Amino acid sequence: MVSCCGFGGTAAAQNDSGPTSSLRFVVVRDSDGKPVRNAEIVLHPVKGKGKQASGEMELKTDADGHSSVDGIPYGPLRVQVLAAHFQTFGEDYEINKAQMEITVKLKHPGGQYSVYDSHGSEGKPQ
């Protein structure tokens, strides 16, 4: 499933300013490598100095943790992956090939530090 709010209007839009790429995403659990279904993948174009450009595209993974999209312009791309019961993933990629596969390993959330818990002198965050 693809919903699009940028990148030229449609997921398969060809950008007249240069070459485009076909991206394939694989989203799995870091703990055991099993696929994560219905993970939301949000793609943001990135402009100069690492700032997010306007427009985004949202994808969802299938039962095998896969999703794909065509027509992504070459250049920097910020990828965020959100899924229930997992830490949010975010990383910038340089799109520079006609076909690319990006594998994302999602981690379960870690425990949170609380001042109300007993930590002793070794448990204090630095």
C-alpha positions in Angstrom: 0.0 0.0 0.0 1.4 3.4 -1.0 0.0 6.8 -0.1 1.8 9.7 -1.5 2.0 13.4 -0.6 5.2 14.3 -2.4 7.8 12.9 -4.8 6.0 14.3 -7.9 2.4 13.3 -7.0 2.4 9.5 -7.5 4.5 6.6 -6.3 5.6 5.8 -9.8 6.1 9.4 -11.0 9.2 9.9 -13.1 11.2 12.9 -12.0 12.4 15.0 -15.0 15.4 16.2 -13.1 17.3 12.9 -13.1 17.3 9.2 -12.6 15.0 7.4 -10.3 15.3 4.2 -8.2 13.1 1.2 -7.3 13.3 0.7 -3.6 12.5 -2.6 -1.8 12.2 -2.6 2.0 12.5 -5.6 4.3 11.4 -5.0 8.0 12.3 -7.7 10.5 12.6 -8.0 14.3 16.2 -7.5 15.5 15.8 -10.3 18.1 15.0 -13.2 15.8 14.8 -11.9 12.2 11.1 -12.6 11.8 9.1 -10.2 9.5 7.2 -7.3 10.9 3.8 -7.0 9.2 1.9 -3.7 8.9 5.0 -1.6 9.8 4.6 2.0 8.5 7.5 3.2 6.4 7.7 6.9 5.9 10.0 8.4 3.2 11.0 12.0 3.4 13.2 13.7 0.8 16.2 15.6 2.3 17.5 18.9 1.1 20.7 20.7 1.8 22.3 20.6 5.3 20.2 17.5 6.2 16.9 19.3 6.5 13.8 17.5 5.6 12.1 18.7 2.4 8.4 19.1 2.1 6.4 16.0 1.0 6.5 12.5 2.2 5.4 9.0 1.1 4.0 6.3 3.3 4.2 2.5 2.7 3.0 -0.5 4.7 4.8 -3.8 4.9 3.0 -7.0 3.9 2.8 -10.3 5.9 6.4 -11.1 4.9 7.7 -7.6 6.1 8.2 -6.4 2.5 7.2 -3.2 0.8 8.4 -1.5 -2.4 8.1 1.6 -4.4 9.3 2.9 -7.8 10.2 6.3 -9.1 12.2 7.6 -6.1 14.7 10.3 -7.3 18.4 9.8 -6.6 19.7 11.8 -3.6 19.4 11.7 0.1 16.3 10.1 1.6 15.2 9.9 5.2 13.5 6.6 6.1 11.4 6.2 9.3 9.8 2.9 10.3 7.1 2.7 12.9 5.4 -0.4 14.2 3.5 -1.2 17.4 5.6 -2.6 20.2 8.9 -1.6 18.6 11.3 1.4 18.8 10.9 3.9 16.0 13.7 3.5 13.4 15.1 6.5 11.5 18.1 6.8 9.2 19.2 8.7 6.1 20.2 6.9 2.9 21.8 8.0 -0.3 19.7 6.7 -3.2 22.2 6.2 -6.0 21.3 2.9 -7.8 18.5 1.9 -10.1 17.4 -0.7 -7.6 18.2 -0.8 -3.9 17.1 -3.0 -1.0 17.0 -1.6 2.5 16.7 -4.0 5.5 15.5 -2.5 8.7 15.8 -4.4 12.0 13.4 -3.1 14.6 14.2 -3.4 18.3 11.8 -3.8 21.2 11.7 -0.8 23.5 14.2 -0.8 26.3 13.3 -0.1 29.9 13.0 3.5 31.0 15.0 5.0 33.9 12.9 6.3 36.8 14.0 8.3 39.7 11.5 6.4 41.8 13.3 3.0 41.3 16.2 1.9 43.5 19.4 2.0 41.4 22.2 2.4 43.8 25.2 4.4 42.9 25.9 2.3 39.7 22.5 2.9 38.1 22.6 6.6 37.7 22.6 7.8 34.1 25.6 10.0 33.2 
